[in-house]
Each structure stands twice: as C-alpha cells, then as structure tokens.
Amino acid sequence: MKAAAGWRRWVLLSPVLFSSLFYPWYLGARPPLSGLFSSPFSYDSCLLSIFPFDTFSLSQTQASDPGYYSDPAKELELLIKVLKFERNSSSSSRQGESLAIGIINQKSDSISSWLAADWLALNDWLKQQPMRIYNRPIRIVDIDLDSFAPDLLEEKVRQEAVDFVYLGTLNPKKNPELLKNICRLCSKLKLGTFTANPEQLDSGVALVFSLKGEKPQIIINLEAARAQGLNFSSQLLNLVNVRKADGNTNQD
C-alpha cells in the first residue's frame, strides 16, 4: 500500500462550475452495469444544470489506505467529456478505427496490476455500448512494463496503435525517472496522458481526474497537454484547474 500513500493531495474544482460544464452528457438512459454512462450523449444542451455524479459505477478500486481511490468507469467518462473540448478532434485521420487507451502498469506491483485489471474489464462492456472518442469506438489495451525490456516501450505502444495513455501507480524503485521518461515518450509520439493521481502532474502527465470526495476534480497540466498534441478550448480552460509551466495552479 506504500505506492498509494501519495494520493492524498487533491485540488478542488468549483462544484457549480463543474456542474455547468458537464451536466449535458449525463442525459439519457443508464446501462445496467454503470450509472455513469448515457446513451446516446447529448452535446447540444445548455450548460446550466446540476451534474449528479453520485451513482454506482462499473468499477471501484479502493485500497485500505483511504488516500487511494480510482474508478475507471468515471475516469473514462470524464475523458470522453473533456475531449469534446479538444480542438484537434476534427483532424483525426483514422475515422472508423478503434481508439486505443493504453493502460501502462506493472504486474509485479499489486495495486498497479489491480488497476489494470479494472480498466481491462471495461472492454467487454464497451463492445455493447456506442461509446466513442473522436467518433471512434474505444478499446482498452494492456501495456505491462514487466513483460518487455524498458527500451521497447515505444515499439509496444506503436504496435498496439495506442492513442491515449493511462498512468496508474508505478513503482519507480528500479528507475526513479520512469514516469518522466514515459511522459517524454508520449510527447514525442503526441499521445495524451491521464491519471487519477494529482502528484503525477509534476512528472508531465497532462490530465488528472481526481475522484476523492463528492465531486470529481479536473486538473490540466497545460504545458504537458500541448506537448502531447492536445489543444483544449478556452471554454474548458476557464472552468477547470490549470497547472502552468511555473508550477502554479489556477483555481476557480
């Protein structure tokens, strides 16, 4: 549980602003396995209602350490919503192909392996649901760092045609620069990164979805996001917490 101990710093997003931004995507019928996804999504509604983010989700992973909390279903939904404000979405040249989210993990670490299993469990459900990013169906890909040599990560990511990278808990014992090196590679390959761990912002992760507490919190590392090819609209940047190059976080 030591790896989870650092997951205790949470940056708050105003509940009113969050509600006004994300309620429209909550409309519609709820699937039997999750109260979080709506089908179909409505993207044209006004942004002025309360977002009731208190329903049961497909997966909840919580270690005995109260500072650790991850919910892949909620995180995936938040990613879908946030990327609706990403300006490069219309320039995708792979319409119709699946969009792969690579879950970078270490099977030798119990929490990392647990998180990866939760994420991969979403695949069967996604096959039955019209969930899309950039008008592309979503698939979850296992990227186990223990299964190949460290210098083969780029080859593995290319082989799996990964579009986004999720970073859960990683044990840096063997390589203290592991997370930073992964983020540098993602910048090189223009792959967006996201996580549920706010402390990874300093290593170059672009998006944090913090689920601790009653309301989800969103933090964007603006410099990392741009380096990874993400171009968010000012509408989104004005409503969420933005970590700037100087390390400061704007908080509404």
C-alpha positions as a printed NumPy array, in Angstrom:
array([[  0.   ,   0.   ,   0.   ],
       [  3.01 ,   2.256,   0.092],
       [  2.517,   3.27 ,  -3.529],
       [ -0.894,   4.631,  -2.655],
       [  0.245,   6.833,   0.178],
       [  0.996,   9.801,  -2.047],
       [ -2.527,  10.067,  -3.401],
       [ -3.692,  12.486,  -0.722],
       [ -3.307,  15.941,  -2.24 ],
       [ -6.462,  16.973,  -4.049],
       [ -7.105,  20.225,  -5.9  ],
       [-10.725,  21.331,  -5.799],
       [-12.883,  22.328,  -8.747],
       [-15.876,  24.523,  -8.002],
       [-18.985,  22.265,  -7.901],
       [-21.066,  24.939,  -9.63 ],
       [-18.614,  25.329, -12.483],
       [-18.218,  21.593, -12.824],
       [-21.969,  21.14 , -12.869],
       [-22.471,  23.759, -15.566],
       [-19.766,  22.254, -17.72 ],
       [-20.62 ,  18.583, -17.634],
       [-24.317,  18.036, -16.992],
       [-25.398,  17.701, -20.664],
       [-23.507,  14.437, -21.104],
       [-25.383,  12.815, -18.255],
       [-28.686,  12.775, -20.108],
       [-30.228,   9.599, -21.436],
       [-30.803,   6.012, -20.334],
       [-28.334,   4.371, -17.985],
       [-26.864,   0.986, -18.923],
       [-27.318,  -1.855, -16.413],
       [-23.662,  -2.072, -15.356],
       [-22.994,   1.586, -14.747],
       [-24.896,   4.664, -13.691],
       [-22.291,   6.924, -15.249],
       [-22.643,   6.497, -18.996],
       [-25.55 ,   7.823, -21.011],
       [-26.506,   6.662, -24.464],
       [-26.695,   8.495, -26.687],
       [-24.787,  11.52 , -25.385],
       [-26.269,  14.935, -25.968],
       [-23.686,  17.613, -26.731],
       [-26.04 ,  20.417, -27.682],
       [-27.776,  21.127, -24.384],
       [-27.11 ,  24.3  , -22.438],
       [-24.509,  24.042, -19.663],
       [-26.604,  25.217, -16.739],
       [-27.834,  22.269, -14.67 ],
       [-26.606,  20.2  , -11.736],
       [-24.443,  17.183, -12.568],
       [-25.437,  14.348, -10.173],
       [-22.142,  12.455, -10.036],
       [-23.172,  10.127,  -7.221],
       [-24.297,   6.939,  -8.946],
       [-22.762,   3.487,  -8.832],
       [-20.142,   2.857, -11.482],
       [-18.917,  -0.225, -13.287],
       [-15.757,  -0.438, -11.24 ],
       [-14.482,   0.963,  -7.986],
       [-10.988,   0.187,  -6.746],
       [-10.114,   1.362,  -3.291],
       [ -7.197,   0.063,  -1.265],
       [ -7.249,   0.035,   2.535],
       [ -5.323,   3.309,   2.504],
       [ -8.09 ,   5.987,   2.426],
       [ -5.932,   8.208,   0.215],
       [ -6.183,   5.782,  -2.7  ],
       [ -9.192,   5.922,  -4.963],
       [ -9.683,   5.044,  -8.604],
       [-12.783,   4.372, -10.668],
       [-12.045,   3.521, -14.329],
       [-15.672,   3.963, -15.426],
       [-15.834,   7.507, -14.07 ],
       [-12.391,   8.366, -15.4  ],
       [-13.267,   7.142, -18.878],
       [-16.458,   9.162, -18.908],
       [-14.58 ,  12.275, -17.83 ],
       [-12.011,  11.716, -20.571],
       [-14.769,  11.487, -23.174],
       [-16.324,  14.707, -21.946],
       [-13.093,  16.669, -21.692],
       [-12.014,  15.637, -25.185],
       [-15.162,  17.215, -26.602],
       [-13.346,  20.484, -25.886],
       [-10.174,  19.371, -27.667],
       [ -9.725,  21.278, -30.919],
       [ -7.705,  18.627, -32.745],
       [-10.595,  16.167, -32.594],
       [-11.86 ,  17.126, -36.041],
       [ -8.461,  16.464, -37.599],
       [ -8.369,  12.77 , -36.724],
       [ -7.353,  10.809, -39.831],
       [ -8.433,   7.419, -38.503],
       [-12.215,   7.712, -38.505],
       [-13.872,   4.325, -38.043],
       [-10.825,   2.681, -36.456],
       [-10.87 ,   1.942, -32.762],
       [ -9.215,   4.409, -30.411],
       [ -6.847,   2.598, -28.065],
       [ -6.23 ,   3.663, -24.472],
       [ -3.033,   2.036, -23.254],
       [ -3.039,   1.176, -19.551],
       [  0.612,   1.328, -18.51 ],
       [  1.122,  -0.895, -15.492],
       [  3.461,  -3.271, -13.71 ],
       [  2.061,  -6.703, -12.964],
       [  4.73 ,  -7.121, -10.277],
       [  3.034,  -4.353,  -8.269],
       [ -0.242,  -5.488,  -6.73 ],
       [ -2.01 ,  -2.124,  -6.916],
       [ -0.805,  -1.42 , -10.443],
       [ -1.977,  -4.872, -11.559],
       [ -5.308,  -4.394,  -9.8  ],
       [ -5.905,  -1.083, -11.539],
       [ -5.033,  -2.526, -14.949],
       [ -7.457,  -5.411, -14.441],
       [-10.243,  -2.956, -13.598],
       [ -9.561,  -0.953, -16.742],
       [ -9.354,  -4.013, -18.979],
       [-12.683,  -5.232, -17.59 ],
       [-14.322,  -2.305, -19.387],
       [-13.61 ,  -3.864, -22.798],
       [-16.49 ,  -6.344, -22.754],
       [-18.927,  -3.632, -21.742],
       [-17.631,  -1.201, -24.358],
       [-18.314,  -3.715, -27.127],
       [-22.011,  -3.369, -26.372],
       [-22.135,   0.396, -25.936],
       [-21.874,   3.229, -28.509],
       [-19.098,   4.97 , -26.585],
       [-16.792,   6.954, -28.862],
       [-13.931,   9.428, -28.77 ],
       [-13.381,  11.477, -31.936],
       [-16.172,   9.349, -33.437],
       [-14.085,   6.21 , -32.932],
       [-15.008,   3.168, -30.804],
       [-12.871,   2.71 , -27.699],
       [-10.718,  -0.248, -26.71 ],
       [ -8.549,  -0.687, -23.626],
       [ -5.043,  -2.082, -24.139],
       [ -2.782,  -3.73 , -21.567],
       [  0.76 ,  -2.282, -21.521],
       [  2.577,  -4.3  , -18.858],
       [  6.053,  -2.855, -18.339],
       [  7.207,  -6.117, -16.785],
       [  6.564,  -8.061, -19.978],
       [  9.216,  -6.408, -22.173],
       [ 12.544,  -4.597, -21.92 ],
       [ 12.332,  -0.887, -20.94 ],
       [ 13.704,   0.297, -24.266],
       [ 10.883,  -1.48 , -26.122],
       [  8.048,   0.658, -24.769],
       [  7.885,   2.817, -27.885],
       [  7.719,  -0.27 , -30.079],
       [  4.966,  -1.745, -27.91 ],
       [  2.902,   1.443, -27.982],
       [  3.236,   1.681, -31.756],
       [  2.41 ,  -1.987, -32.196],
       [ -0.8  ,  -1.604, -30.212],
       [ -1.645,   1.654, -32.065],
       [ -2.186,   3.435, -28.738],
       [ -3.829,   6.88 , -28.9  ],
       [ -4.002,   7.784, -25.196],
       [ -2.023,   6.571, -22.211],
       [ -3.377,   5.987, -18.715],
       [ -0.838,   6.035, -15.896],
       [ -1.888,   4.348, -12.675],
       [  0.504,   3.544,  -9.866],
       [  4.041,   2.728, -10.993],
       [  6.88 ,   1.584,  -8.779],
       [  9.909,   3.787,  -9.559],
       [ 12.258,   1.702,  -7.396],
       [ 14.295,   0.376, -10.317],
       [ 14.073,   3.586, -12.321],
       [ 13.295,   6.88 , -10.481],
       [ 12.817,   8.61 , -13.838],
       [ 10.328,   6.02 , -15.104],
       [  7.241,   8.236, -15.127],
       [  9.062,  11.24 , -16.61 ],
       [ 10.563,   9.053, -19.33 ],
       [  7.134,   7.698, -20.239],
       [  5.719,  11.221, -20.446],
       [  8.644,  12.342, -22.63 ],
       [  7.936,   9.444, -24.964],
       [  4.257,  10.399, -25.09 ],
       [  5.235,  13.962, -26.021],
       [  7.445,  12.608, -28.783],
       [  4.642,  10.403, -30.124],
       [  1.9  ,  13.006, -29.47 ],
       [ -0.041,  10.724, -27.145],
       [ -2.215,  12.348, -24.496],
       [ -1.772,  11.12 , -20.93 ],
       [ -4.184,  10.998, -17.996],
       [ -4.314,   9.636, -14.467],
       [ -6.197,   9.713, -11.176],
       [ -3.086,  10.738,  -9.23 ],
       [ -2.527,  14.521,  -8.877],
       [  1.109,  14.054,  -7.888],
       [  1.909,  12.81 , -11.387],
       [  1.324,  16.305, -12.784],
       [  4.892,  17.216, -11.886],
       [  6.197,  14.331, -13.989],
       [  4.432,  15.506, -17.139],
       [  1.001,  13.872, -17.116],
       [ -1.481,  16.092, -18.984],
       [ -4.829,  15.34 , -17.327],
       [ -5.79 ,  14.415, -13.772],
       [ -9.251,  13.209, -12.823],
       [ -9.327,  13.293,  -9.039],
       [-12.296,  11.348,  -7.684],
       [-11.73 ,  11.882,  -3.976],
       [-14.762,  13.426,  -2.279],
       [-18.272,  14.141,  -3.5  ],
       [-17.382,  15.865,  -6.777],
       [-14.828,  14.894,  -9.442],
       [-11.973,  17.356,  -9.878],
       [-10.152,  18.059, -13.125],
       [ -6.628,  19.426, -13.408],
       [ -4.821,  20.12 , -16.677],
       [ -1.06 ,  20.416, -16.972],
       [ -1.221,  22.879, -19.839],
       [  2.418,  22.604, -20.899],
       [  2.299,  18.794, -20.934],
       [ -1.04 ,  18.748, -22.732],
       [  0.263,  20.937, -25.532],
       [  3.483,  18.927, -25.803],
       [  1.376,  15.787, -26.206],
       [ -0.661,  17.31 , -29.021],
       [ -3.764,  18.297, -27.044],
       [ -5.306,  21.672, -27.816],
       [ -8.114,  22.464, -25.381],
       [-10.582,  25.26 , -25.94 ],
       [-10.565,  28.332, -23.733],
       [-14.081,  27.386, -22.608],
       [-12.696,  24.32 , -20.84 ],
       [ -9.529,  26.02 , -19.579],
       [-11.597,  28.753, -17.944],
       [-13.628,  26.214, -15.986],
       [-11.045,  23.726, -14.701],
       [ -7.822,  23.944, -12.721],
       [ -4.839,  24.633, -14.958],
       [ -1.268,  23.86 , -13.943],
       [  1.025,  26.298, -15.736],
       [  4.689,  25.978, -16.679],
       [  5.785,  27.733, -13.476],
       [  4.13 ,  25.017, -11.403],
       [  1.277,  27.205, -10.156],
       [ -2.3  ,  26.007, -10.382],
       [ -5.112,  28.425, -11.216],
       [ -8.104,  27.567,  -9.097],
       [-11.603,  28.931,  -9.675]])
